[in-house]
């Protein structure tokens, strides 16, 4: 079975977004970075999926982690058994 794609919705200049990208990269995760400030359709999609407007927001299959820091990200990946 194929692994679901990791979609990371970010806003340029957002320190939490930078931390999320660093964490995923340093731990070997492949992800698609989507800058919602440059793409209004992506912003609306993030808002629809997560129910809020804050970034970063991570979407993996049916699982959504909105507005998080590194500790929440680590916990989310662990409990959902999402590996690099």
N, CA, C and O atoms as CSV, one atom per row, in Angstrom:
chain,resi,resn,atom,element,x,y,z
A,1,UNK,N,N,0.837,-1.189,0.000
A,1,UNK,CA,C,0.000,0.000,0.000
A,1,UNK,C,C,0.878,1.247,0.000
A,1,UNK,O,O,1.846,1.328,0.755
A,2,UNK,N,N,0.543,2.204,-0.836
A,2,UNK,CA,C,1.308,3.445,-0.899
A,2,UNK,C,C,1.068,4.280,0.343
A,2,UNK,O,O,-0.027,4.303,0.905
A,3,UNK,N,N,2.135,4.973,0.757
A,3,UNK,CA,C,2.001,5.899,1.877
A,3,UNK,C,C,1.237,7.126,1.402
A,3,UNK,O,O,1.414,7.569,0.267
A,4,UNK,N,N,0.386,7.677,2.265
A,4,UNK,CA,C,-0.290,8.920,1.876
A,4,UNK,C,C,0.720,10.066,1.808
A,4,UNK,O,O,1.704,10.091,2.547
A,5,UNK,N,N,0.458,11.007,0.910
A,5,UNK,CA,C,1.328,12.163,0.767
A,5,UNK,C,C,1.164,13.086,1.971
A,5,UNK,O,O,0.055,13.286,2.467
A,6,UNK,N,N,2.279,13.644,2.434
A,6,UNK,CA,C,2.241,14.642,3.497
A,6,UNK,C,C,2.139,16.013,2.843
A,6,UNK,O,O,2.997,16.400,2.050
A,7,UNK,N,N,1.079,16.746,3.182
A,7,UNK,CA,C,0.891,18.102,2.672
A,7,UNK,C,C,1.087,19.060,3.835
A,7,UNK,O,O,0.389,18.972,4.845
A,8,UNK,N,N,2.029,19.963,3.693
A,8,UNK,CA,C,2.307,20.935,4.745
A,8,UNK,C,C,1.929,22.317,4.244
A,8,UNK,O,O,2.595,22.887,3.380
A,9,UNK,N,N,0.846,22.847,4.802
A,9,UNK,CA,C,0.386,24.194,4.466
A,9,UNK,C,C,1.129,25.177,5.356
A,9,UNK,O,O,1.096,25.067,6.582
A,10,UNK,N,N,1.803,26.142,4.729
A,10,UNK,CA,C,2.627,27.103,5.469
A,10,UNK,C,C,2.340,28.525,5.004
A,10,UNK,O,O,1.708,28.754,3.973
A,11,UNK,N,N,2.827,29.467,5.798
A,11,UNK,CA,C,2.814,30.890,5.428
A,11,UNK,C,C,4.255,31.372,5.483
A,11,UNK,O,O,4.941,31.174,6.485
A,12,UNK,N,N,4.716,32.002,4.414
A,12,UNK,CA,C,6.073,32.537,4.366
A,12,UNK,C,C,6.282,33.490,5.534
A,12,UNK,O,O,5.439,34.344,5.809
A,13,UNK,N,N,7.420,33.336,6.221
A,13,UNK,CA,C,7.741,34.207,7.341
A,13,UNK,C,C,7.194,33.732,8.669
A,13,UNK,O,O,7.412,34.380,9.693
A,14,UNK,N,N,6.484,32.606,8.675
A,14,UNK,CA,C,5.902,32.052,9.906
A,14,UNK,C,C,6.941,31.180,10.610
A,14,UNK,O,O,7.355,30.157,10.064
A,15,UNK,N,N,7.371,31.573,11.827
A,15,UNK,CA,C,8.404,30.786,12.512
A,15,UNK,C,C,7.955,29.363,12.841
A,15,UNK,O,O,8.769,28.440,12.802
A,16,UNK,N,N,6.679,29.168,13.163
A,16,UNK,CA,C,6.181,27.813,13.449
A,16,UNK,C,C,6.231,26.947,12.202
A,16,UNK,O,O,6.496,25.747,12.275
A,17,UNK,N,N,5.971,27.574,11.046
A,17,UNK,CA,C,6.029,26.852,9.769
A,17,UNK,C,C,7.462,26.422,9.477
A,17,UNK,O,O,7.706,25.299,9.035
A,18,UNK,N,N,8.417,27.337,9.731
A,18,UNK,CA,C,9.833,27.009,9.522
A,18,UNK,C,C,10.241,25.841,10.412
A,18,UNK,O,O,10.950,24.938,9.967
A,19,UNK,N,N,9.797,25.853,11.669
A,19,UNK,CA,C,10.115,24.750,12.586
A,19,UNK,C,C,9.536,23.435,12.089
A,19,UNK,O,O,10.192,22.396,12.167
A,20,UNK,N,N,8.313,23.474,11.581
A,20,UNK,CA,C,7.676,22.256,11.076
A,20,UNK,C,C,8.454,21.701,9.886
A,20,UNK,O,O,8.699,20.497,9.806
A,21,UNK,N,N,8.841,22.580,8.961
A,21,UNK,CA,C,9.617,22.146,7.797
A,21,UNK,C,C,10.958,21.557,8.222
A,21,UNK,O,O,11.380,20.523,7.704
A,22,UNK,N,N,11.627,22.221,9.171
A,22,UNK,CA,C,12.917,21.729,9.662
A,22,UNK,C,C,12.756,20.360,10.304
A,22,UNK,O,O,13.545,19.451,10.045
A,23,UNK,N,N,11.732,20.212,11.144
A,23,UNK,CA,C,11.511,18.932,11.828
A,23,UNK,C,C,11.311,17.811,10.807
A,23,UNK,O,O,11.971,16.775,10.876
A,24,UNK,N,N,10.407,18.025,9.871
A,24,UNK,CA,C,10.113,16.986,8.880
A,24,UNK,C,C,11.351,16.646,8.051
A,24,UNK,O,O,11.639,15.472,7.820
A,25,UNK,N,N,12.076,17.659,7.607
A,25,UNK,CA,C,13.276,17.435,6.793
A,25,UNK,C,C,14.348,16.695,7.582
A,25,UNK,O,O,14.941,15.736,7.089
A,26,UNK,N,N,14.593,17.148,8.813
A,26,UNK,CA,C,15.646,16.534,9.638
A,26,UNK,C,C,15.330,15.082,9.988
A,26,UNK,O,O,16.241,14.287,10.218
A,27,UNK,N,N,14.047,14.731,10.029
A,27,UNK,CA,C,13.656,13.364,10.362
A,27,UNK,C,C,13.378,12.507,9.128
A,27,UNK,O,O,12.867,11.393,9.241
A,28,UNK,N,N,13.714,13.028,7.962
A,28,UNK,CA,C,13.648,12.234,6.744
A,28,UNK,C,C,12.285,12.126,6.080
A,28,UNK,O,O,12.082,11.270,5.219
A,29,UNK,N,N,11.359,12.974,6.463
A,29,UNK,CA,C,10.025,12.944,5.847
A,29,UNK,C,C,10.038,13.666,4.511
A,29,UNK,O,O,10.669,14.712,4.361
A,30,UNK,N,N,9.338,13.098,3.547
A,30,UNK,CA,C,9.108,13.756,2.261
A,30,UNK,C,C,7.734,14.410,2.364
A,30,UNK,O,O,6.773,13.772,2.794
A,31,UNK,N,N,7.639,15.665,1.976
A,31,UNK,CA,C,6.369,16.368,2.084
A,31,UNK,C,C,6.263,17.410,0.979
A,31,UNK,O,O,7.262,17.852,0.412
A,32,UNK,N,N,5.033,17.784,0.694
A,32,UNK,CA,C,4.791,18.843,-0.285
A,32,UNK,C,C,4.458,20.108,0.490
A,32,UNK,O,O,3.506,20.145,1.269
A,33,UNK,N,N,5.259,21.145,0.263
A,33,UNK,CA,C,5.091,22.441,0.927
A,33,UNK,C,C,4.135,23.282,0.096
A,33,UNK,O,O,4.339,23.465,-1.104
A,34,UNK,N,N,3.093,23.793,0.740
A,34,UNK,CA,C,2.099,24.608,0.052
A,34,UNK,C,C,2.017,25.951,0.772
A,34,UNK,O,O,1.580,26.024,1.920
A,35,UNK,N,N,2.441,27.015,0.086
A,35,UNK,CA,C,2.433,28.357,0.677
A,35,UNK,C,C,1.065,28.992,0.438
A,35,UNK,O,O,0.738,29.386,-0.681
A,36,UNK,N,N,0.281,29.085,1.492
A,36,UNK,CA,C,-1.090,29.579,1.357
A,36,UNK,C,C,-1.159,31.098,1.154
A,36,UNK,O,O,-2.210,31.621,0.784
A,37,UNK,N,N,-0.066,31.800,1.391
A,37,UNK,CA,C,-0.055,33.239,1.120
A,37,UNK,C,C,0.124,33.522,-0.371
A,37,UNK,O,O,-0.251,34.590,-0.856
A,38,UNK,N,N,0.695,32.566,-1.089
A,38,UNK,CA,C,0.917,32.734,-2.531
A,38,UNK,C,C,-0.186,32.096,-3.359
A,38,UNK,O,O,-0.280,32.330,-4.565
A,39,UNK,N,N,-1.023,31.290,-2.710
A,39,UNK,CA,C,-2.035,30.535,-3.450
A,39,UNK,C,C,-3.368,30.597,-2.694
A,39,UNK,O,O,-3.581,29.872,-1.723
A,40,UNK,N,N,-4.244,31.465,-3.156
A,40,UNK,CA,C,-5.531,31.676,-2.471
A,40,UNK,C,C,-6.393,30.411,-2.469
A,40,UNK,O,O,-7.106,30.149,-1.500
A,41,UNK,N,N,-6.331,29.639,-3.530
A,41,UNK,CA,C,-7.095,28.389,-3.595
A,41,UNK,C,C,-6.599,27.435,-2.512
A,41,UNK,O,O,-7.400,26.781,-1.844
A,42,UNK,N,N,-5.278,27.354,-2.338
A,42,UNK,CA,C,-4.698,26.495,-1.298
A,42,UNK,C,C,-5.095,26.993,0.092
A,42,UNK,O,O,-5.366,26.189,0.985
A,43,UNK,N,N,-5.131,28.306,0.276
A,43,UNK,CA,C,-5.558,28.877,1.561
A,43,UNK,C,C,-7.000,28.455,1.867
A,43,UNK,O,O,-7.306,28.018,2.976
A,44,UNK,N,N,-7.870,28.589,0.878
A,44,UNK,CA,C,-9.268,28.195,1.074
A,44,UNK,C,C,-9.388,26.695,1.341
A,44,UNK,O,O,-10.215,26.264,2.144
A,45,UNK,N,N,-8.560,25.909,0.664
A,45,UNK,CA,C,-8.550,24.460,0.865
A,45,UNK,C,C,-8.107,24.120,2.290
A,45,UNK,O,O,-8.715,23.280,2.953
A,46,UNK,N,N,-7.032,24.786,2.759
A,46,UNK,CA,C,-6.547,24.565,4.115
A,46,UNK,C,C,-7.639,24.912,5.130
A,46,UNK,O,O,-7.854,24.185,6.100
A,47,UNK,N,N,-8.318,26.028,4.893
A,47,UNK,CA,C,-9.376,26.468,5.802
A,47,UNK,C,C,-10.533,25.465,5.825
A,47,UNK,O,O,-11.091,25.175,6.883
A,48,UNK,N,N,-10.882,24.944,4.659
A,48,UNK,CA,C,-11.974,23.963,4.568
A,48,UNK,C,C,-11.587,22.659,5.285
A,48,UNK,O,O,-12.387,22.095,6.033
A,49,UNK,N,N,-10.364,22.193,5.052
A,49,UNK,CA,C,-9.912,20.920,5.625
A,49,UNK,C,C,-9.747,21.009,7.139
A,49,UNK,O,O,-10.147,20.101,7.867
A,50,UNK,N,N,-9.150,22.118,7.615
A,50,UNK,CA,C,-8.776,22.208,9.026
A,50,UNK,C,C,-9.783,22.962,9.883
A,50,UNK,O,O,-9.755,22.860,11.110
A,51,UNK,N,N,-10.671,23.719,9.246
A,51,UNK,CA,C,-11.642,24.488,10.001
A,51,UNK,C,C,-11.072,25.742,10.634
A,51,UNK,O,O,-11.717,26.351,11.487
A,52,UNK,N,N,-9.859,26.142,10.226
A,52,UNK,CA,C,-9.244,27.345,10.784
A,52,UNK,C,C,-8.281,27.942,9.766
A,52,UNK,O,O,-8.111,27.398,8.674
A,53,UNK,N,N,-7.650,29.060,10.120
A,53,UNK,CA,C,-6.816,29.786,9.158
A,53,UNK,C,C,-5.339,29.820,9.543
A,53,UNK,O,O,-4.547,30.501,8.891
A,54,UNK,N,N,-4.967,29.103,10.581
A,54,UNK,CA,C,-3.590,29.172,11.067
A,54,UNK,C,C,-2.690,28.160,10.374
A,54,UNK,O,O,-3.129,27.078,9.984
A,55,UNK,N,N,-1.434,28.528,10.229
A,55,UNK,CA,C,-0.422,27.636,9.689
A,55,UNK,C,C,0.674,27.508,10.750
A,55,UNK,O,O,0.862,28.417,11.558
A,56,UNK,N,N,1.389,26.396,10.750
A,56,UNK,CA,C,1.316,25.316,9.784
A,56,UNK,C,C,0.104,24.410,10.013
A,56,UNK,O,O,-0.429,24.313,11.118
A,57,UNK,N,N,-0.302,23.762,8.946
A,57,UNK,CA,C,-1.313,22.720,9.003
A,57,UNK,C,C,-0.772,21.545,8.196
A,57,UNK,O,O,-0.361,21.704,7.046
A,58,UNK,N,N,-0.776,20.366,8.810
A,58,UNK,CA,C,-0.298,19.159,8.143
A,58,UNK,C,C,-1.488,18.263,7.840
A,58,UNK,O,O,-2.334,18.026,8.702
A,59,UNK,N,N,-1.546,17.767,6.607
A,59,UNK,CA,C,-2.594,16.844,6.190
A,59,UNK,C,C,-1.920,15.577,5.685
A,59,UNK,O,O,-1.069,15.620,4.797
A,60,UNK,N,N,-2.318,14.441,6.271
A,60,UNK,CA,C,-1.805,13.141,5.854
A,60,UNK,C,C,-3.010,12.231,5.688
A,60,UNK,O,O,-3.579,11.759,6.673
A,61,UNK,N,N,-3.395,11.987,4.455
A,61,UNK,CA,C,-4.595,11.191,4.210
A,61,UNK,C,C,-5.797,11.885,4.820
A,61,UNK,O,O,-6.104,13.027,4.478
A,62,UNK,N,N,-6.481,11.187,5.731
A,62,UNK,CA,C,-7.663,11.752,6.392
A,62,UNK,C,C,-7.329,12.460,7.699
A,62,UNK,O,O,-8.213,13.026,8.343
A,63,UNK,N,N,-6.061,12.433,8.092
A,63,UNK,CA,C,-5.650,13.030,9.365
A,63,UNK,C,C,-5.194,14.470,9.143
A,63,UNK,O,O,-4.488,14.772,8.181
A,64,UNK,N,N,-5.614,15.355,10.056
A,64,UNK,CA,C,-5.271,16.775,9.946
A,64,UNK,C,C,-4.723,17.264,11.283
A,64,UNK,O,O,-5.310,17.017,12.336
A,65,UNK,N,N,-3.591,17.959,11.224
A,65,UNK,CA,C,-3.001,18.587,12.410
A,65,UNK,C,C,-2.886,20.082,12.129
A,65,UNK,O,O,-1.962,20.516,11.440
A,66,UNK,N,N,-3.828,20.878,12.665
A,66,UNK,CA,C,-3.787,22.316,12.420
A,66,UNK,C,C,-3.022,23.073,13.502
A,66,UNK,O,O,-3.019,22.672,14.665
A,67,UNK,N,N,-2.370,24.176,13.107
A,67,UNK,CA,C,-1.800,25.138,14.054
A,67,UNK,C,C,-1.007,24.452,15.158
A,67,UNK,O,O,-1.471,24.361,16.295
A,68,UNK,N,N,0.193,23.969,14.827
A,68,UNK,CA,C,0.955,23.143,15.773
A,68,UNK,C,C,2.394,23.605,15.917
A,68,UNK,O,O,2.917,24.361,15.098
A,69,UNK,N,N,3.015,23.125,16.986
A,69,UNK,CA,C,4.440,23.298,17.216
A,69,UNK,C,C,5.120,21.939,17.113
A,69,UNK,O,O,4.452,20.933,16.872
A,70,UNK,N,N,6.451,21.895,17.293
A,70,UNK,CA,C,7.200,20.649,17.121
A,70,UNK,C,C,6.728,19.503,18.022
A,70,UNK,O,O,6.703,18.353,17.585
A,71,UNK,N,N,6.353,19.798,19.267
A,71,UNK,CA,C,5.926,18.728,20.173
A,71,UNK,C,C,4.635,18.082,19.685
A,71,UNK,O,O,4.498,16.859,19.704
A,72,UNK,N,N,3.688,18.911,19.249
A,72,UNK,CA,C,2.422,18.371,18.722
A,72,UNK,C,C,2.665,17.573,17.442
A,72,UNK,O,O,2.028,16.545,17.211
A,73,UNK,N,N,3.591,18.053,16.616
A,73,UNK,CA,C,3.912,17.349,15.374
A,73,UNK,C,C,4.494,15.972,15.676
A,73,UNK,O,O,4.081,14.975,15.084
A,74,UNK,N,N,5.440,15.920,16.584
A,74,UNK,CA,C,6.068,14.644,16.947
A,74,UNK,C,C,5.020,13.670,17.473
A,74,UNK,O,O,5.014,12.500,17.090
A,75,UNK,N,N,4.145,14.138,18.337
A,75,UNK,CA,C,3.082,13.302,18.906
A,75,UNK,C,C,2.126,12.807,17.817
A,75,UNK,O,O,1.771,11.629,17.796
A,76,UNK,N,N,1.713,13.690,16.921
A,76,UNK,CA,C,0.801,13.359,15.822
A,76,UNK,C,C,1.390,12.259,14.940
A,76,UNK,O,O,0.710,11.287,14.613
A,77,UNK,N,N,2.656,12.418,14.558
A,77,UNK,CA,C,3.307,11.419,13.704
A,77,UNK,C,C,3.397,10.073,14.412
A,77,UNK,O,O,3.219,9.025,13.792
A,78,UNK,N,N,3.673,10.107,15.709
A,78,UNK,CA,C,3.814,8.867,16.482
A,78,UNK,C,C,2.472,8.152,16.637
A,78,UNK,O,O,2.378,6.955,16.367
A,79,UNK,N,N,1.437,8.872,17.067
A,79,UNK,CA,C,0.156,8.180,17.334
A,79,UNK,C,C,-0.509,7.681,16.049
A,79,UNK,O,O,-1.283,6.724,16.083
A,80,UNK,N,N,-0.212,8.320,14.921
A,80,UNK,CA,C,-0.798,7.881,13.653
A,80,UNK,C,C,0.157,6.969,12.867
A,80,UNK,O,O,-0.125,6.578,11.734
A,81,UNK,N,N,1.299,6.639,13.503
A,81,UNK,CA,C,2.282,5.742,12.904
A,81,UNK,C,C,2.670,6.186,11.497
A,81,UNK,O,O,2.668,5.400,10.549
A,82,UNK,N,N,3.002,7.469,11.393
A,82,UNK,CA,C,3.449,8.045,10.121
A,82,UNK,C,C,4.962,8.091,10.167
A,82,UNK,O,O,5.554,8.813,10.970
A,83,UNK,N,N,5.583,7.305,9.289
A,83,UNK,CA,C,7.052,7.184,9.295
A,83,UNK,C,C,7.609,7.753,8.000
A,83,UNK,O,O,6.923,7.821,6.981
A,84,UNK,N,N,8.900,8.170,8.068
A,84,UNK,CA,C,9.523,8.713,6.837
A,84,UNK,C,C,9.612,7.664,5.735
A,84,UNK,O,O,10.106,7.953,4.645
